[in-house]
Amino acid sequence: MTLALIFYTWAVFSGRRQGLHRKHLIIFGAGLICDFLGSYQMNLIAAAYGKPPVWHSILGIASLSGMAFHFLLALTASCTNRAEAANVVFHRVSISIYSCWLLAFFGGAVAGMMRMNMIP
């Protein structure tokens, strides 16, 4: 999950500063893969210790979906060579999706730490 945070933060803010380029697509893809794999592992851990909070599951699914949408937007812009037109939409949604993702990231950490206090 930490790698997803690093890649996703790097891609969002680097893409915002430099404009959308193919290297950002690669970084986004790496972040998305790390987030998916991290979420899968966290799901396995949560299943071993009980269900995660419902709010975190909903927020996690929404943020992973948002990140996938963000990646598809970057991919579309890159493949159609319409990066300038996509930059406007891309930068409008990037901070919102990134903020939602951060809520899920830190919310999961807090929920996990609270749960650790309950385990004997």
matplotlib code that plots the C-alpha trace (Angstrom):
import matplotlib.pyplot as plt

x = [0.0, 2.9, 4.2, 0.8, 0.9, 4.3, 3.5, 0.1, 1.3, 4.2, 2.0, -0.7, 1.6, 4.2, 1.5, 0.0, 3.3, 4.6, 1.4, 0.3, 3.0, 3.5, 5.8, 2.9, 0.8, 3.5, 3.7, -0.1, -0.2, 2.4, 0.4, -2.8, -1.2, 0.3, -3.0, -4.9, -2.4, -2.2, -6.0, -6.1, -3.6, -5.4, -8.6, -7.0, -5.7, -9.1, -10.7, -8.4, -9.2, -12.8, -14.6, -13.3, -15.5, -18.2, -17.3, -13.7, -14.8, -17.1, -14.4, -11.8, -13.9, -14.7, -11.1, -9.8, -12.4, -11.6, -7.9, -8.8, -10.8, -7.9, -5.6, -8.0, -8.3, -4.5, -4.4, -7.0, -5.2, -1.9, -3.2, -5.2, -2.5, -5.0, -3.2, -3.9, -7.7, -7.5, -5.2, -8.1, -10.4, -7.5, -6.4, -9.9, -10.6, -7.1, -7.1, -10.6, -9.9, -6.5, -8.1, -10.7, -7.9, -5.9, -9.0, -9.2, -5.5, -5.3, -8.8, -7.6, -4.5, -6.6, -9.2, -6.4, -4.7, -8.0, -8.6, -5.2, -6.1, -9.1, -7.0, -6.0]
y = [0.0, 2.3, 1.8, 2.6, 5.9, 6.7, 6.0, 7.6, 10.8, 11.0, 10.6, 13.1, 15.9, 15.3, 15.1, 18.3, 20.1, 18.8, 18.0, 14.5, 12.4, 8.7, 8.3, 9.4, 6.6, 4.1, 5.5, 5.5, 1.9, 0.9, 2.7, 1.0, -2.5, -1.9, -0.6, -3.6, -6.1, -4.3, -4.2, -7.9, -8.6, -6.4, -8.2, -11.5, -10.1, -8.7, -12.0, -13.7, -11.2, -10.4, -8.1, -4.6, -1.6, -1.2, 2.5, 1.5, -1.2, 1.3, 4.0, 1.5, 0.2, 3.8, 5.0, 2.0, 2.5, 6.2, 5.3, 2.9, 5.7, 8.1, 5.6, 5.0, 8.8, 9.0, 6.0, 7.5, 10.8, 9.1, 6.8, 9.4, 12.0, 14.4, 15.0, 18.7, 18.2, 15.5, 17.6, 19.9, 17.0, 15.1, 17.9, 18.7, 15.2, 14.2, 16.0, 14.8, 11.2, 11.5, 12.9, 10.1, 7.6, 9.2, 9.0, 5.2, 4.8, 6.6, 5.4, 1.8, 2.4, 3.9, 1.1, -1.5, 0.1, 0.4, -3.3, -4.3, -2.9, -5.4, -8.5, -10.3]
z = [0.0, 0.7, -2.8, -4.2, -2.1, -3.5, -7.1, -7.0, -5.3, -7.7, -10.8, -9.6, -8.7, -11.4, -14.0, -12.6, -12.8, -16.1, -18.0, -18.8, -20.4, -21.1, -18.1, -15.9, -17.4, -16.4, -12.9, -12.6, -13.7, -11.2, -8.5, -9.6, -9.6, -6.1, -4.8, -6.2, -4.8, -1.5, -1.2, -2.0, 0.7, 3.2, 2.4, 3.2, 6.5, 7.4, 6.7, 9.1, 11.9, 11.2, 8.8, 8.1, 8.9, 6.2, 5.7, 4.9, 2.4, 0.6, 0.6, -0.6, -3.5, -4.5, -4.3, -6.2, -8.9, -9.0, -9.4, -12.2, -13.9, -13.5, -15.1, -18.0, -18.5, -18.7, -21.0, -23.4, -23.5, -24.2, -26.9, -28.8, -28.7, -27.2, -24.0, -24.0, -24.1, -21.5, -19.2, -18.4, -17.3, -15.8, -13.5, -12.4, -11.2, -10.1, -6.7, -5.9, -6.6, -4.9, -1.8, -1.7, -2.1, 0.8, 3.0, 2.3, 2.8, 6.2, 7.2, 6.7, 8.8, 11.6, 11.5, 11.5, 14.5, 16.4, 15.7, 16.9, 20.4, 20.4, 19.6, 22.8]

ax = plt.figure().add_subplot(projection="3d")
ax.plot(x, y, z, "-o")
ax.set_aspect("equal")
plt.show()
